[in-house]
Structures are given as C-alpha cells and as structure tokens.
Amino acid sequence: IQRVAEAVGLENVTVTSTDNPSGKGPAATVRTVEATVAPQTRYTVADIQTRRTTRKPSAPFITSTLQQAAASQLGFRTQQTMRVAQSLYEGVALPGEGEVGLITYMRTDSTHLSGEALTQVRDYIGEKFGAKYLPEKPNFFGKTKQAQEAHEAIRPADIRRHPNDIARALNDQQLKLYRLIWNRFAACQMTPAQWDTTTALLHRSDKSTGAVLKASGRVLVFDGFYRATGVPATSDEQLLPPLTETQTLAPFSIDAEQLFTKPPARYSEASLVKALEAGGIGRPSTYASIIDVIQNRKYVEQIDRSFWATDLGEVVIDKLVEGFPRLMEISYTEQMELKLDRIELQHTDWVTMLQEFYGPFSEALAKAHDNLVHAKAETQPAVYQCPKCSSRTCYRFGKNGRFLSCGSYPDCDYAAPIDREGHPMLPEKVDVRCPEDGSQMMLRNGRFGPFLASVNYPETKFVINIDKKGLIKLPAPPPLLTDQPCPKCDAHAPMNLRRGKRGPWLGCSTFPKCRGRAGWTKLDEAVRKKLESDLDAFEKKNKPPVITTMDGTPIGPDTPIAVLVVSGGKASLDLYDDASAPRAKSA
C-alpha cells in the first residue's frame, strides 16, 4: 500500500490497520492511509475520449413499476401507493367539475396506450415543449413476461390536467403520486436525452512510477424527455474541466479509499416487487398484499427501508424447503400461475390440474408430518459457557425468535437474547421508574403481549401495559364498586363504574367471567348524579401513580415505548473450552 501511495505522488505515508469485527476475509482489516501530496507531483493528460450517448425514456407505468418508482422516489410503501392511486382513480373533487377520475386503472401489467391517449399527449408535447421534443412516430414499448394486458398503462386521464393546475384539490400524497404518473406519461412519448461522456487518462510525468489515473464525467447536451421529468441527481456525477492532450496538471488532493466486493443489496419494497414480477410470482393486484403478509406475519422486518429476515422467517423457510422442496421453487410457482391462466383463458380442465398437484403434495405432506422435527426441539451448539453452571450453551428457537440457552436445560434455566450475529445481549431496560419500588422497569412479553415490569418482578407486581401500536397505556384509576346489580349474570353481581372516553360506564365486577354491561343513560337521573359524585370523590382519593422516567420527567399518555427503550448492550460470557462450534448465522 505504501509503495502504491508513493507511486501516485504522496509522501510522508503512514498506513494504519485496524480490525473490523463485522468484516470477513480481507474486510476484517481496515487500512487507513495518511500522507501529503508531494509538491513536485505532476500528471500529463495522455488521452481524451468523448462519446455521445443517448438515454431513451422509460415505458409508462404498470402496477409494478409504479410501486417501485413510488418507493424509491417518494418513499411510499406498496400498499400506500395502491391506496393513493385508488383515490386518484375513483375521483377527486375539482372546482367547477365535481368528482373527476384523474388516472386510468392502477392494476395493470400492460404498457399499451390507446390511440386517443397517444394523440392527446403528442399534441400536448408539441404545443408545450416544441417540435424537437416530439419524435416523428409514437414510442412503443414491449410487454412484460406473462402480461395479460387487460387494461392499458397507468396514465393521467387527461394530460392537460397538469399537476400544478390541480394541486389545491389534492392532498400531499395524491399530488406527489399524480405528478409522478403525469411526468412518466409525458416523458414516455418524448425524444431521448443526449449526454457527452468524457474519459481522460493521466500519466504521472515528474517521475517514472507507472502511475496512471483515469477521470471521467459527462455533460447533458440535450435534455429530451428530462424536460418533463427533470434531470435525475446522482451523487457520483462529476464535471471535468476543459482538458487538452499533453496538458500538465498538478494534483492538490489524492484520496485513497479501501474498497471490497459488496454482497448483493438487501431487498427493498421496490426491488422485491421487481423480483416478484421477474420470477412470475403474483399479479399486479397481489404484489402489495404479498409484501404486507410477510411483514404482518413477522417473517421479515424493515430496517432503513431494507428487508431483513427474522428468526421466524428463516425457520419457516428452512422447514418448508426441507419438507416441500419442489413447492418452494420459484419456477414451480411460475408454472402454477401459467396453469391457472390457462384455466381462465383457455378453459383447460381444472380438475386434472388439481389432481396433478394434490397427489405429490399429499405424499410430501405425509412425509413432512412424520419426519420433520419441530423448530423448538432443535438446538445449535454455541461457543459460550453458561455463566450459571459452566455448561456449554446452545441456540434455541422460542416464541420471540432465537435465543441463547444453557445446554443443560431444564436443569439450568439460563437464557439470554442474542443479536443478529448470535452474540448474547443483556436484557433491554426502559427509561421508566417503577412507582412501587423505584427500580428501573424492563420490557417483558406475556400471554397478551408486551408489558413493563420492575426488575424485581414478580415480587413487585406493578405493571404497565403496551397496546398493539406500541404505545404506553398509563394506569387508570381503579373502578368504583357500586350497588347496581349486573343485568346479565345469574348472581346479579355488583357493577363497577369507570370513566371512559365517552363518559361513565358500568361493567360487571366479575369480568372477564361475565361481560355484562348496563346502559348508563337508562338509569334514573338522580341515580346517575349520585354515582358521578361518588366516582369523583373516589378518584380523588385513589389517584393513579404518576409514571416518570428515571430522572423524574413525567411520561405522557400514548408515548411510544420505542423512544424509552435502553439497550442492554452485549453480555460478556466466557468461551466454552471447546470453542470450535460454529457461530449462529446472520439473519
């Protein structure tokens, strides 16, 4: 590295190597070069090449490409894109026009455009942008694999309704998506953009070291369809100054950067839709629901807009591949889609198709039932020593995913959560003080979902519930036991009086055994006033505890638990004597 640095014109070179715990192979070491540019360093321009390139406009949107563009350019989720597109299709109230549908049908796999739409958009381009932006003939685009082409491409219902002209009638999301659709439709019938791409080779000329640098950049010489969409901004785009061959240059900065071959990027919603379409999986109407299902079932989670497989997702896939290898092949899914299409379009015999499917499937199902081992019964050796009994630990699968467990379970009950690399973690705590014992509370999982409890739980029984949205439910005042009998249960148990969002309400005190309620408005007015007065006095005497952070700051209602979670950090465990066991694979 030092020789290369000196060859390109650096002096006083220092190379520092540091370990990268998450790297593997050459990437396990990060090397940093510190140096200064030698003042006598010179480079001569040895060769300059300039070539003209063109960029053709993309096809008008189909469902999959609309979802991809909305995800990458607007940050929309696939379901969000379809929901907003549905509202644009069904109609928006425009001043003086009433409800007007602004786009064509949004579930389509066809790039076809009607003759009327082509005539309208070509007339608009000629009027607004000029003849040089209008190709001699309309642009046509090929169809996608397995396209049914039941509807034309997604486009504005009327190209003359420019987004700026109807902006006040649309909400923010509608305007963004309509502008995206309008721009793509106008651009698809415009002329290509033209770039001049220049590449220059620079040879070091003050000293014969063999160093050759390459510089490249490009300049837009004709905007073409970018006139409608705007020129895309790229972070690595650079402009070169005017250069001539044999020109001598002096570098003022030379940056050294260590690069490694990167693994394939994780799927985002946009790239997953593209992969589904390429694999022949699903239809325009099902892409969004497929992505919703794998998230709702906790098979994947999104981190920085990228999908990461969860422990549950990996286990489900592993078991399905083990038990039903043919069923899990992408080509099999694609073939099934084609067979279903033939049943619909060519009226082939669906009974025969089902018989061909169900025979092999029922055999595989029976074998899987007999041979597959439940994921919770499987263990994988870990390299750590149990801090309680010094036995070797292992990885197990539980209701909340994989975790580290003592290999001597159930004789030893040590267990710890793990990170994605399989390292044991200390339990998460939350920045909430328990009002009963003053200790810091911890996030726990119970039969009915997550809740907060003291580190001394269950000795300290006070808990704080968390709703399905991940929001803290602050303690409510205890109910007032009244003399009103329950109209539902045979025992006519007394009813509890609580204060709800819509006012006081009565419920059986034996809940959940009895779920009886009494109509508050059906009570005599004098009885209601008496009960409300009793409830006011009772609540003043029995105020719920104030929930605070550890420093005493009050926590308001509907506070997201995520903002209060404090990571426990990595646990420090000794390695087991035989540390040759493989580490858990990364999710």
C-alpha positions in Angstrom: 0.0 0.0 0.0 2.8 2.4 0.9 4.6 1.8 -2.5 1.3 2.5 -4.4 0.7 5.6 -2.4 4.2 6.9 -3.1 3.9 6.0 -6.8 0.8 8.2 -7.3 2.6 11.2 -5.7 2.1 11.0 -1.9 4.9 11.5 0.7 5.2 11.0 4.4 3.0 8.0 4.1 1.6 6.3 7.2 -0.6 3.2 6.9 -2.7 2.2 9.9 -4.5 -1.1 10.2 -7.5 -1.7 12.5 -9.7 -4.7 13.0 -13.3 -4.7 11.7 -15.3 -7.1 13.9 -18.1 -7.4 11.4 -15.8 -8.0 8.4 -14.7 -11.3 7.0 -11.7 -12.2 4.9 -9.8 -9.2 3.7 -12.6 -7.0 5.0 -11.7 -8.0 8.6 -8.9 -5.4 8.4 -9.4 -1.7 7.6 -6.4 0.2 6.4 -6.1 4.0 6.6 -3.5 5.9 4.6 -2.4 9.3 5.9 0.0 11.4 3.7 0.6 14.7 2.0 0.7 15.4 -1.7 4.3 15.9 -2.8 4.7 19.4 -4.2 6.6 18.3 -7.3 4.0 15.8 -8.4 2.8 16.4 -11.9 0.4 14.5 -14.3 0.1 14.8 -18.1 -3.1 14.3 -20.0 -2.2 11.3 -22.2 -5.6 10.6 -23.8 -9.0 12.1 -24.0 -12.1 10.2 -25.3 -15.5 11.8 -25.7 -18.5 9.9 -26.9 -22.2 10.8 -27.4 -24.7 8.6 -25.5 -28.5 8.7 -25.5 -31.0 7.8 -22.9 -34.4 6.7 -24.0 -37.5 7.4 -21.9 -38.9 4.6 -19.8 -42.2 3.0 -20.6 -45.4 4.3 -19.0 -46.2 2.9 -15.6 -47.6 -0.5 -14.9 -48.5 -1.6 -11.4 -45.1 -3.0 -10.5 -43.1 -0.1 -11.9 -45.4 2.4 -10.3 -44.8 0.7 -6.9 -41.1 0.7 -7.5 -40.9 4.3 -8.5 -43.1 5.5 -5.7 -41.0 3.5 -3.2 -37.6 4.8 -4.4 -38.5 8.4 -5.3 -41.3 9.2 -2.8 -40.7 6.7 0.0 -44.2 5.2 -0.3 -44.9 1.7 0.8 -46.6 -0.6 -1.8 -49.9 -0.6 0.0 -49.7 3.2 0.4 -49.1 3.6 -3.3 -52.1 1.5 -4.2 -54.3 3.3 -1.7 -53.4 6.7 -3.1 -53.7 5.5 -6.7 -57.1 4.1 -5.9 -58.3 7.5 -4.7 -57.0 9.2 -7.8 -58.7 6.6 -10.0 -62.1 6.8 -8.1 -62.2 10.6 -8.4 -61.2 13.8 -6.7 -63.4 16.9 -6.3 -62.2 19.6 -8.7 -63.5 23.1 -8.6 -66.3 23.6 -11.1 -66.1 20.0 -12.3 -67.2 17.8 -9.4 -65.7 14.3 -8.8 -63.2 13.6 -11.6 -61.1 10.4 -12.1 -57.6 11.6 -12.6 -55.8 8.4 -13.7 -56.6 5.2 -15.5 -57.0 1.8 -13.7 -54.0 1.2 -11.5 -53.8 -2.6 -11.5 -52.4 -3.5 -14.9 -49.4 -5.3 -16.5 -49.7 -3.6 -19.9 -47.7 -0.7 -21.3 -50.2 -0.3 -24.1 -51.6 3.2 -24.7 -54.9 3.9 -26.5 -54.8 5.8 -29.8 -56.7 8.7 -28.2 -54.2 9.0 -25.4 -51.2 8.9 -27.8 -52.8 11.7 -30.0 -53.5 13.8 -26.9 -50.1 13.5 -25.4 -48.2 14.1 -28.7 -50.3 17.2 -29.3 -49.5 18.5 -25.8 -45.8 17.8 -26.2 -45.7 19.7 -29.5 -47.5 22.7 -28.0 -45.8 23.0 -24.7 -42.2 21.8 -25.4 -41.7 22.2 -29.1 -41.1 20.1 -32.2 -37.5 19.0 -31.1 -39.0 17.2 -28.1 -41.6 15.2 -30.2 -40.4 12.1 -32.1 -41.5 11.5 -35.6 -43.5 8.4 -34.6 -45.1 7.4 -31.2 -42.8 5.4 -28.9 -44.0 1.9 -28.3 -42.8 -0.5 -25.6 -42.6 -4.3 -25.3 -44.9 -6.2 -22.9 -43.6 -7.9 -19.7 -43.5 -11.7 -19.4 -46.9 -13.3 -18.7 -48.6 -9.9 -19.2 -52.4 -10.4 -19.6 -52.8 -6.8 -20.9 -56.4 -6.5 -19.7 -56.0 -2.7 -19.2 -53.8 0.0 -20.7 -50.9 1.5 -18.9 -51.3 3.8 -15.9 -51.6 7.4 -17.1 -53.4 10.6 -16.5 -57.0 10.5 -17.7 -56.3 13.9 -19.3 -52.7 15.1 -20.0 -53.9 18.7 -20.0 -54.6 18.5 -16.3 -51.1 19.5 -15.2 -50.2 18.7 -11.6 -49.7 22.4 -10.8 -53.2 23.3 -12.1 -55.0 20.9 -9.7 -52.5 21.0 -6.7 -55.0 22.7 -4.4 -57.6 19.9 -4.9 -55.2 17.2 -3.9 -53.6 16.2 -0.6 -49.8 15.9 -0.4 -49.6 12.2 -1.2 -52.1 12.5 -4.1 -50.2 15.3 -5.6 -46.8 13.6 -5.4 -48.2 10.4 -7.0 -50.2 12.2 -9.7 -47.1 14.2 -10.6 -45.0 11.0 -10.8 -47.6 9.4 -13.1 -48.0 12.6 -15.2 -44.3 13.1 -15.7 -43.7 9.5 -16.7 -46.6 9.5 -19.2 -45.5 12.8 -20.8 -41.8 11.7 -20.9 -42.6 8.3 -22.5 -43.6 10.0 -25.8 -40.7 12.4 -25.9 -37.3 12.3 -27.6 -34.2 10.7 -25.9 -31.8 12.8 -23.8 -28.2 13.1 -25.0 -25.0 13.2 -23.0 -21.4 13.7 -23.8 -19.3 11.3 -21.7 -15.6 12.2 -21.5 -12.8 9.9 -20.2 -9.2 11.2 -19.6 -6.1 9.1 -18.8 -3.5 11.0 -16.7 0.1 9.7 -16.6 2.5 10.8 -13.8 5.2 12.8 -15.6 7.5 14.3 -13.0 8.8 10.8 -12.1 8.5 7.4 -13.9 6.5 5.4 -11.5 3.9 3.9 -13.9 1.0 5.6 -12.1 -2.0 6.2 -14.4 -5.2 7.8 -13.2 -8.5 7.8 -15.0 -11.0 10.6 -14.7 -14.5 10.6 -16.2 -17.5 12.8 -16.3 -20.5 13.6 -18.5 -22.4 16.7 -19.6 -26.0 16.9 -20.7 -26.2 18.3 -24.2 -29.9 17.9 -24.9 -32.4 17.3 -22.1 -35.1 15.5 -24.3 -37.6 13.7 -22.0 -35.9 15.1 -18.9 -37.7 18.3 -19.8 -40.8 16.6 -18.3 -39.3 14.5 -15.5 -36.3 16.7 -14.5 -32.7 15.5 -14.7 -32.0 12.8 -12.1 -29.5 13.8 -9.5 -26.7 11.3 -8.9 -24.2 11.5 -6.0 -21.3 10.3 -8.1 -21.8 12.6 -11.1 -18.9 14.9 -11.8 -18.0 17.5 -14.3 -14.5 17.7 -15.8 -12.8 21.0 -16.6 -11.7 21.7 -20.2 -8.7 19.4 -20.9 -6.3 19.1 -23.8 -3.9 16.3 -24.6 -0.3 16.8 -23.3 -1.6 19.3 -20.8 0.3 19.1 -17.4 -1.7 19.2 -14.2 -0.7 19.4 -10.5 -2.9 17.4 -8.0 -4.0 19.2 -4.9 -5.6 16.2 -3.3 -5.4 12.5 -3.7 -7.9 10.4 -1.8 -7.2 6.7 -1.0 -10.3 4.5 -0.3 -10.3 0.9 0.6 -13.0 -1.0 -1.4 -14.3 -4.5 -1.2 -16.7 -6.5 -3.3 -20.1 -5.9 -1.8 -22.7 -8.6 -1.3 -26.0 -8.3 -3.2 -28.1 -5.5 -1.7 -31.0 -6.5 0.5 -34.4 -6.2 -0.9 -36.4 -3.0 -0.5 -40.1 -2.9 -1.3 -39.2 -1.6 -4.8 -36.7 -4.3 -5.6 -38.8 -7.0 -4.1 -41.7 -6.1 -6.4 -39.3 -6.1 -9.3 -38.1 -9.6 -8.3 -41.6 -10.9 -7.9 -42.5 -9.7 -11.4 -39.3 -11.2 -12.9 -40.0 -14.5 -11.2 -43.6 -14.7 -12.4 -44.9 -14.6 -8.9 -48.2 -12.9 -8.2 -50.1 -10.4 -10.2 -50.4 -6.6 -10.2 -53.3 -6.9 -7.8 -51.3 -9.0 -5.3 -47.8 -7.5 -5.1 -48.7 -5.1 -2.2 -50.6 -7.8 -0.3 -47.7 -10.3 -0.6 -45.4 -7.7 1.0 -47.9 -6.9 3.7 -48.3 -10.6 4.6 -44.6 -11.3 5.1 -44.4 -8.3 7.4 -47.6 -8.9 9.3 -46.6 -12.5 10.0 -43.2 -11.3 11.2 -41.2 -13.2 8.6 -39.3 -10.0 7.8 -38.7 -6.6 9.3 -37.8 -3.4 7.7 -34.6 -1.6 8.8 -33.6 1.5 6.9 -36.1 0.6 4.2 -34.4 -2.8 3.6 -35.9 -6.2 4.5 -34.2 -8.4 7.0 -35.3 -12.0 7.6 -36.5 -12.6 11.1 -35.6 -15.8 13.0 -39.2 -16.9 12.5 -38.9 -16.2 8.7 -35.7 -18.2 8.4 -37.2 -21.1 10.4 -40.4 -21.2 8.3 -38.4 -21.2 5.0 -35.9 -23.8 6.3 -38.8 -26.1 7.3 -40.8 -25.6 4.1 -37.7 -26.2 1.9 -36.9 -29.3 3.9 -40.4 -30.7 3.7 -41.6 -29.3 0.3 -38.6 -28.6 -1.8 -40.5 -28.7 -5.1 -43.2 -26.5 -3.8 -40.7 -23.8 -2.7 -39.0 -23.5 -6.1 -39.7 -20.1 -7.8 -40.1 -21.9 -11.2 -42.9 -24.1 -9.7 -44.8 -21.0 -8.6 -44.4 -19.5 -12.0 -45.7 -22.7 -13.6 -48.7 -22.8 -11.3 -49.5 -19.2 -12.3 -49.4 -20.2 -16.0 -51.7 -23.2 -15.4 -54.2 -21.0 -13.6 -54.1 -18.6 -16.5 -54.7 -21.4 -19.0 -57.7 -22.5 -16.9 -59.1 -18.9 -17.1 -58.2 -18.0 -20.7 -58.2 -21.4 -22.5 -60.7 -23.2 -20.3 -58.4 -26.2 -19.7 -59.6 -28.9 -17.3 -59.1 -27.6 -13.7 -59.9 -31.0 -12.1 -56.9 -32.6 -14.0 -54.7 -29.7 -12.8 -55.7 -30.2 -9.2 -55.2 -33.9 -9.4 -51.7 -33.4 -10.8 -51.0 -31.0 -7.9 -52.6 -32.8 -5.0 -51.2 -36.3 -5.5 -47.5 -35.3 -5.0 -48.4 -32.7 -2.4 -50.3 -35.1 -0.2 -47.4 -37.5 -0.2 -45.0 -34.7 0.7 -47.3 -33.6 3.4 -47.5 -37.0 5.0 -43.7 -37.4 4.9 -43.2 -34.0 6.4 -45.7 -34.8 9.2 -43.7 -38.0 10.0 -40.1 -36.7 9.6 -39.9 -33.0 10.2 -38.6 -32.0 13.7 -40.3 -29.1 15.4 -38.0 -26.0 15.4 -38.4 -25.6 19.2 -37.0 -29.1 19.7 -33.8 -28.3 17.7 -30.6 -26.8 19.2 -27.4 -25.5 17.6 -24.2 -25.5 19.7 -22.8 -22.1 20.7 -19.3 -21.1 21.7 -20.2 -19.6 25.0 -20.0 -21.1 28.6 -23.1 -20.8 30.7 -22.4 -18.2 33.5 -24.6 -20.2 35.9 -23.4 -23.8 35.7 -20.4 -23.6 33.3 -22.1 -26.0 30.8 -21.9 -25.4 27.1 -24.6 -23.1 25.7 -26.7 -23.6 22.6 -29.1 -21.7 20.4 -32.8 -22.5 20.7 -35.9 -21.2 19.0 -38.8 -19.7 21.0 -41.9 -17.7 20.5 -39.8 -14.5 20.3 -37.2 -15.9 18.0 -33.8 -17.5 18.6 -32.0 -17.1 21.9 -29.1 -18.4 23.9 -29.8 -21.1 26.3 -27.9 -23.4 28.7 -27.3 -26.8 27.1 -28.3 -28.4 30.5 -31.8 -27.0 30.3 -34.1 -27.8 32.1 -31.6 -28.5 34.9 -30.3 -24.9 34.4 -32.6 -22.1 33.3 -30.0 -19.6 32.0 -31.2 -17.8 28.8 -30.3 -14.6 27.1 -31.4 -12.7 24.0 -29.0 -12.5 21.1 -28.2 -10.1 18.3 -28.1 -10.8 14.6 -24.6 -12.3 14.8 -25.6 -14.6 17.7 -23.8 -12.6 20.4 -25.6 -12.7 23.8 -27.2 -9.5 24.9 -28.1 -8.1 28.3 -31.8 -7.7 28.8 -33.3 -4.4 27.5 -34.4 -1.9 30.0 -36.6 1.1 29.6 -36.2 4.6 30.9 -39.2 4.3 33.2 -39.1 4.2 37.1 -41.4 1.7 38.8 -43.6 3.8 41.1 -43.8 0.9 43.7 -40.1 0.1 44.4 -38.3 2.9 42.5 -36.4 0.5 40.3 -35.9 0.7 36.5 -38.5 -1.2 34.6 -37.9 -3.9 32.0 -39.8 -4.8 28.8 -41.3 -8.2 29.1 -43.6 -10.4 27.0 -46.7 -12.1 28.4 -49.7 -14.0 27.1 -51.4 -10.8 26.0 -48.4 -9.1 24.5 -45.5 -6.9 25.8 -45.7 -5.0 29.1 -43.4 -3.2 31.5 -42.5 -4.6 34.9 -40.0 -3.9 37.7 -36.6 -5.6 37.7 -38.0 -7.2 40.9 -41.0 -8.7 39.1 -42.9 -10.8 40.1 -42.2 -9.8 43.7 -43.2 -6.3 42.7 -46.5 -6.8 40.9 -47.0 -3.3 39.4 -47.1 -3.5 35.5 -47.7 -1.1 32.7 -49.4 -2.4 29.6 -48.5 -1.6 26.0 -51.1 -1.5 23.3 -50.9 -3.1 19.8 -49.5 0.2 18.4 -46.5 0.1 20.8 -47.9 2.9 22.9 -47.7 3.0 26.7 -51.1 2.7 28.4 -50.8 4.8 31.6 -52.5 3.3 34.7 -56.2 4.3 35.1 -57.9 5.0 38.4 -59.4 1.8 40.0 -63.1 1.3 39.3 -65.8 2.2 41.9 -67.8 -0.7 43.1 -71.5 0.3 43.1 -74.7 -1.3 44.3 -76.1 -1.6 40.8 -76.7 -5.3 40.0 -75.4 -6.8 36.8 -78.4 -7.5 34.4 -76.6 -10.4 32.7 -75.1 -12.8 35.2 -77.2 -15.1 37.4 -75.6 -13.9 40.6 -76.5 -10.2 39.8 -73.0 -9.2 40.9 -72.5 -5.6 41.7 -71.2 -3.5 38.8 -68.0 -1.4 38.6 -68.2 2.2 37.5 -65.4 3.6 35.3 -64.8 6.7 33.4 -64.3 6.2 29.6 -63.7 8.4 26.6 -67.5 8.8 26.2 -68.3 9.3 29.8 -69.0 6.9 32.7 -70.0 3.3 32.1 -71.0 0.3 34.1 -69.5 -3.2 33.8 -69.8 -6.4 35.8 -67.3 -6.7 38.6 -66.7 -10.4 37.8 -65.2 -9.6 34.4 -63.9 -11.5 32.4 -66.1 -14.3 33.7 -69.1 -12.1 33.0 -69.0 -9.4 30.4 -72.3 -7.8 31.3 -72.9 -4.0 31.0 -75.6 -1.7 32.0 -76.9 1.3 30.0 -75.8 4.4 31.7 -78.4 6.7 30.1 -81.2 4.3 31.1 -80.5 5.0 34.8 -82.6 7.5 36.7 -81.1 11.0 36.5 -80.9 11.2 40.3 -79.0 7.8 40.4 -76.6 9.0 37.7 -75.8 12.2 39.6 -75.3 10.3 42.8 -72.9 7.8 41.1 -71.0 10.5 39.4 -70.5 12.4 42.6 -69.3 9.2 44.3 -66.9 8.5 41.4 -65.4 12.0 41.6 -64.7 11.6 45.3 -63.4 8.0 44.9 -61.0 9.1 42.1 -59.6 12.0 44.2 -58.7 9.5 47.0 -57.4 6.9 44.6 -55.3 8.8 42.1 -53.2 6.5 39.8 -49.4 6.8 40.2 -47.5 9.3 38.0 -45.3 7.4 35.6 -41.9 9.1 35.1 -38.5 8.5 33.5 -35.6 7.6 35.8 -34.7 11.3 36.2 -38.3 12.1 37.2 -39.7 13.5 33.9 -43.4 12.7 33.6 -44.4 10.4 30.8 -47.5 11.4 28.8 -50.2 9.2 27.5 -49.6 7.3 24.2 -45.8 7.6 24.4 -44.2 5.1 22.0 -42.3 2.5 24.0 -39.6 2.6 21.3 -38.4 6.1 22.5 -37.9 4.8 26.0 -36.0 1.5 25.3 -32.4 1.4 26.6 -30.3 -1.3 25.0 -28.7 -3.6 27.5 -25.6 -4.0 25.4 -23.6 -7.1 24.7 -23.1 -9.6 27.5 -19.6 -10.7 28.3 -19.5 -14.5 28.5 -16.5 -16.8 28.7 -15.9 -19.1 25.8 -16.5 -22.8 26.4 -13.3 -24.9 26.4 -14.3 -26.4 23.1 -14.8 -23.2 21.2 -14.8 -24.8 17.7 -18.6 -24.8 17.4 -19.9 -22.7 14.5 -21.4 -19.3 15.3 -25.0 -18.7 14.6 -25.6 -17.5 11.1 -26.6 -13.9 10.5 -30.2 -13.2 9.7 
